[in-house]
Amino acid sequence: VQLQASGGGAVQAGGSLRLSCVVSGRTGKNYGMGWFRQAPGTEREFLASISLNGDSAYYADSVKGRFTISTDSAERTVYLHMSGLRPEDTAVYYCAADYVPAEMLIDYGPTDFGFWGQGTLVTVSS
């Protein structure tokens, strides 16, 4: 399994970005994906996760209402739509994936996902 993340860039506070993550390789019915971020000097932070069929989605409180995770299972792509961006959202954003039933995704954190993309940098200026 390989993940290719893209869509990062520089944006002003209040702006929006859409990150994409394309999955190649074997997936399956019980397959979940997530988005995380890591700013310099901090631990990797969970943002959102979703089952590949889009039935179940979970969010961190810090991004609920501003970020939306979605999938296009036909294109094997997961998106993170980010709006109302703030300077504190500046970080490297990573997508992750693993074979996990949808009902277990809510408990999946950065040490649980087995497959990771390379990261894409988001910079939000004030």
C-alpha positions as CSV (number, residue, x, y, z in Angstrom):
1,V,0.0,0.0,0.0
2,Q,1.3,3.4,-0.9
3,L,-0.2,6.8,-0.1
4,Q,0.4,10.0,-2.0
5,A,-0.6,13.2,-0.4
6,S,-0.9,16.6,-2.1
7,G,-2.6,19.9,-1.9
8,G,-0.6,21.7,0.7
9,G,0.5,25.3,0.2
10,A,0.6,28.8,1.6
11,V,-2.7,30.5,2.5
12,Q,-3.8,33.5,4.5
13,A,-5.7,33.2,7.7
14,G,-9.4,32.6,7.0
15,G,-8.6,30.8,3.7
16,S,-9.3,27.3,2.5
17,L,-7.3,24.4,1.1
18,R,-8.2,20.9,0.0
19,L,-5.7,18.1,0.7
20,S,-5.9,14.9,-1.3
21,C,-4.4,11.4,-0.6
22,V,-4.5,8.7,-3.3
23,V,-4.2,5.1,-2.2
24,S,-2.5,2.5,-4.4
25,G,-2.3,-1.2,-3.7
26,R,-4.6,-3.5,-1.9
27,T,-7.5,-2.0,0.1
28,G,-10.7,-3.9,1.1
29,K,-14.0,-3.7,2.8
30,N,-12.6,-2.9,6.3
31,Y,-10.2,-0.1,5.3
32,G,-9.9,3.2,7.1
33,M,-8.0,6.4,6.4
34,G,-7.0,9.4,8.5
35,W,-5.4,12.8,8.4
36,F,-2.9,13.9,11.0
37,R,-0.6,16.9,11.3
38,Q,2.7,17.7,13.0
39,A,4.1,21.1,13.7
40,P,7.8,21.6,14.6
41,G,8.5,20.4,18.2
42,T,5.1,18.8,18.6
43,E,3.6,15.3,18.5
44,R,1.7,14.1,15.6
45,E,-1.9,15.1,16.1
46,F,-5.1,13.3,14.9
47,L,-7.4,15.4,12.8
48,A,-10.0,13.2,11.2
49,S,-10.6,9.6,10.0
50,I,-13.0,7.9,7.7
51,S,-13.9,4.5,6.4
52,L,-13.0,4.1,2.7
53,N,-16.7,3.7,1.8
54,G,-17.4,7.0,3.7
55,D,-19.9,5.5,6.1
56,S,-18.1,6.5,9.3
57,A,-16.1,9.7,10.0
58,Y,-14.6,11.1,13.1
59,Y,-13.0,14.4,14.0
60,A,-10.8,16.0,16.6
61,D,-12.5,18.7,18.5
62,S,-9.8,21.2,17.4
63,V,-11.0,21.0,13.8
64,K,-14.7,20.0,14.1
65,G,-16.8,22.4,12.1
66,R,-13.8,23.7,10.1
67,F,-12.4,20.6,8.5
68,T,-14.3,17.9,6.5
69,I,-13.0,14.5,5.6
70,S,-14.5,12.7,2.6
71,T,-13.6,9.9,0.2
72,D,-14.0,9.0,-3.4
73,S,-13.8,5.2,-3.2
74,A,-13.8,4.8,-7.0
75,E,-10.8,7.1,-7.2
76,R,-9.3,5.6,-4.0
77,T,-8.8,9.1,-2.7
78,V,-9.5,10.7,0.6
79,Y,-9.8,14.4,1.0
80,L,-9.4,16.9,3.8
81,H,-11.3,20.1,3.1
82,M,-10.0,22.8,5.4
83,S,-11.7,26.2,5.9
84,G,-11.3,29.0,8.3
85,L,-7.6,28.3,8.5
86,R,-5.6,29.8,11.3
87,P,-1.9,30.4,11.8
88,E,-1.9,27.6,14.4
89,D,-3.0,25.2,11.6
90,T,0.5,25.5,10.1
91,A,2.1,22.1,10.0
92,V,3.0,19.1,7.8
93,Y,-0.2,17.2,7.1
94,Y,0.0,13.4,6.7
95,C,-2.6,10.9,5.5
96,A,-2.6,7.4,6.9
97,A,-4.4,4.1,6.2
98,D,-4.9,0.7,7.6
99,Y,-7.1,-2.3,7.6
100,V,-9.6,-1.5,10.4
101,P,-13.4,-1.9,10.8
102,A,-15.3,1.3,10.7
103,E,-16.4,0.9,14.3
104,M,-12.8,0.8,15.5
105,L,-11.6,3.9,13.6
106,I,-12.7,6.1,16.5
107,D,-10.0,4.6,18.6
108,Y,-7.2,4.7,16.0
109,G,-4.4,7.2,16.7
110,P,-1.1,7.9,15.1
111,T,0.6,4.8,16.5
112,D,-2.2,2.5,15.1
113,F,-2.2,3.3,11.4
114,G,0.3,1.2,9.5
115,F,0.6,3.0,6.2
116,W,1.6,6.7,5.8
117,G,1.9,9.2,3.0
118,Q,4.9,11.5,2.7
119,G,3.3,14.6,4.2
120,T,2.3,17.9,2.6
121,L,3.1,21.3,4.2
122,V,0.4,23.8,5.0
123,T,1.5,27.3,5.9
124,V,-1.1,29.8,7.2
125,S,-0.1,33.4,7.5
126,S,-1.8,36.0,9.6
